[in-house]
Amino acid sequence: MNIFETDDNSTPLTEEEKQQLKEKWITTRAELNELETKGITKAEIWLLKNKKDILNEKFIKTLHKKMFDKVWKWAGKFRTTERNIGVAPYQIQPQLRVLLDDIKFWIENKTYSEKEIAIRFHHRLVQIHPFPNGNGRISRLMADLLMKKLGKKDFNWGNGNLTEISELREKYIKALQEADKGDYTLLMNFVTD
């Protein structure tokens, strides 16, 4: 499969964004996923050394850059184009600010369980869709970081690879779609099944 072919659950890139691929030898989605996975591993190592406040825009942008800086020239930069998912580009920063404030409020006031706060954080970050690519991956990592911050165990995210087109990914997308309607049951179950 050509890396720029998308399935129904992938966010398509603009032609300009496609041209920002750093490694021109990449020709398949599998090669792209492999390179991105290496970057995510590097970012996870960086996280072990950098125990910072995670609930701010600068941290999220820095983490995205650490995850994808070897792959995309736009790593760590918010998208500037419309998508089939996500808020309008001019709404990314204000919506992210509202989300981060909500999370802080929910934690302080124990509005939801720690698990539900992290799930809602993940879901809303995916809904905002701040970056051209990698939104699901950074949202899952941010939810796991929040769980750790709250003294809880990471989620298992279905115990499989969510970047590959698979039955597991379809189940995950379905859970996100239900959360879009306000029902977090499937997503809450998915992360711990």
C-alpha positions in Angstrom: 0.0 0.0 0.0 1.3 3.4 -0.9 1.8 5.5 2.2 -0.5 8.2 0.9 -3.4 5.9 0.4 -5.8 6.1 3.3 -8.4 3.8 4.7 -11.7 5.2 5.9 -10.3 5.8 9.4 -7.2 7.7 8.5 -6.9 11.4 8.3 -5.8 12.4 4.8 -2.8 14.7 4.3 -2.7 17.6 2.0 -0.3 17.6 -0.9 1.8 20.2 0.8 2.0 18.1 4.0 3.0 15.0 2.0 5.9 17.0 0.6 7.1 17.6 4.2 8.1 13.9 4.6 11.8 14.0 5.5 12.8 10.5 4.4 12.1 10.2 0.7 13.0 6.4 0.7 9.7 5.7 2.4 7.2 4.3 -0.1 4.8 2.2 2.0 2.5 2.7 5.0 4.5 -0.1 6.8 7.8 1.8 6.3 6.2 5.0 7.5 4.7 3.3 10.6 8.1 1.7 11.4 9.9 5.0 11.3 7.2 6.7 13.3 7.3 3.9 15.9 11.1 4.5 16.3 10.4 8.1 17.0 7.7 7.3 19.5 10.1 5.0 21.3 12.7 7.9 21.4 10.0 10.2 22.8 9.1 7.6 25.5 12.8 7.5 26.5 12.8 11.3 26.6 9.7 11.2 28.8 11.5 9.1 31.4 14.1 11.9 31.9 11.6 14.8 31.7 9.0 14.7 34.5 7.3 18.0 33.6 3.8 19.4 33.8 2.1 17.7 30.9 -1.1 19.7 30.9 0.0 22.6 28.7 0.2 23.4 25.0 4.0 23.7 25.0 4.4 20.2 26.4 2.0 18.7 23.9 3.7 20.4 20.9 7.2 19.3 22.2 6.1 15.7 22.7 4.7 15.6 19.1 7.9 17.0 17.8 9.9 14.4 19.8 7.7 11.6 18.4 7.8 12.6 14.7 10.7 15.0 14.1 12.6 12.4 12.1 9.6 11.8 9.8 7.8 15.1 9.2 9.1 18.7 8.9 5.8 19.9 10.5 6.3 17.8 13.6 5.3 19.7 16.7 3.3 22.3 14.7 -0.5 22.6 14.7 -2.2 22.0 11.4 -3.3 24.9 9.3 -5.7 23.1 7.0 -9.3 21.6 7.4 -9.7 17.9 8.0 -12.4 15.2 7.8 -12.1 15.3 11.6 -11.2 18.0 14.1 -12.0 21.6 14.8 -11.2 24.4 12.3 -7.5 25.3 12.5 -8.2 28.7 14.1 -10.0 26.8 16.9 -7.2 24.4 17.8 -5.5 26.6 20.4 -8.6 27.9 22.1 -10.2 24.4 22.2 -7.0 22.9 23.5 -6.9 25.6 26.3 -10.5 24.7 27.3 -9.6 21.0 27.3 -6.6 21.5 29.5 -8.5 23.7 31.9 -11.3 21.1 32.0 -8.9 18.4 32.9 -7.3 20.4 35.7 -10.8 21.2 37.0 -11.9 17.6 36.8 -8.8 16.4 38.7 -9.1 19.1 41.4 -12.8 18.5 41.9 -12.8 14.7 41.4 -15.5 15.2 38.8 -14.9 11.8 37.3 -12.7 8.8 38.2 -9.1 9.0 37.1 -9.7 6.5 34.4 -12.6 8.5 33.0 -10.7 11.8 33.1 -7.9 10.2 31.1 -10.4 8.7 28.6 -12.2 12.0 28.2 -8.8 13.7 27.7 -7.8 11.3 25.0 -11.1 11.5 23.2 -11.3 15.3 23.3 -7.7 15.6 22.1 -8.5 13.3 19.2 -11.6 15.4 18.5 -9.6 18.6 18.4 -7.1 16.9 16.1 -4.4 19.5 16.5 -1.7 18.0 14.2 -1.7 17.0 10.5 -0.9 13.4 11.6 -0.2 11.3 14.7 -3.2 12.6 16.7 -4.4 9.2 17.9 -0.9 8.2 19.0 -0.1 11.4 20.9 -3.6 11.3 22.4 -3.1 7.8 23.7 0.4 8.6 25.0 -1.0 11.8 26.7 -3.8 9.7 28.4 -1.2 7.3 29.7 1.0 10.1 31.0 -2.0 11.5 32.8 -2.8 8.1 34.3 0.8 8.0 35.6 0.5 11.5 36.9 -2.6 10.5 38.8 -0.8 7.5 40.3 -2.6 4.9 38.1 -1.5 2.2 35.7 -1.3 2.9 31.9 -4.1 1.7 29.6 -3.6 -1.3 27.4 -5.3 0.1 24.4 -6.8 -3.2 23.3 -3.4 -5.0 23.7 -2.5 -4.5 20.0 -1.3 -2.3 17.2 -3.8 0.5 16.5 -1.9 2.0 13.6 -2.5 -1.0 11.3 -5.8 -1.5 9.5 -7.3 -4.3 11.6 -10.4 -5.5 13.4 -8.8 -4.0 16.6 -8.5 -0.6 15.0 -12.1 -0.8 13.8 -13.2 -1.5 17.4 -11.2 1.5 18.6 -12.7 3.8 16.0 -16.2 2.6 16.9 -15.5 3.3 20.6 -14.3 6.9 19.6 -17.4 7.4 17.5 -19.6 6.4 20.5 -17.7 8.8 22.7 -18.5 11.5 20.1 -22.1 10.9 21.0 -21.3 11.2 24.7 -21.2 7.5 25.5 -17.8 6.6 26.8 -18.7 2.9 27.7 -17.0 1.3 24.8 -13.9 3.4 25.1 -13.6 2.8 28.8 -13.9 -1.0 28.2 -11.5 -0.9 25.3 -8.6 0.5 27.3 -8.8 -2.2 29.9 -10.1 -5.3 28.1 
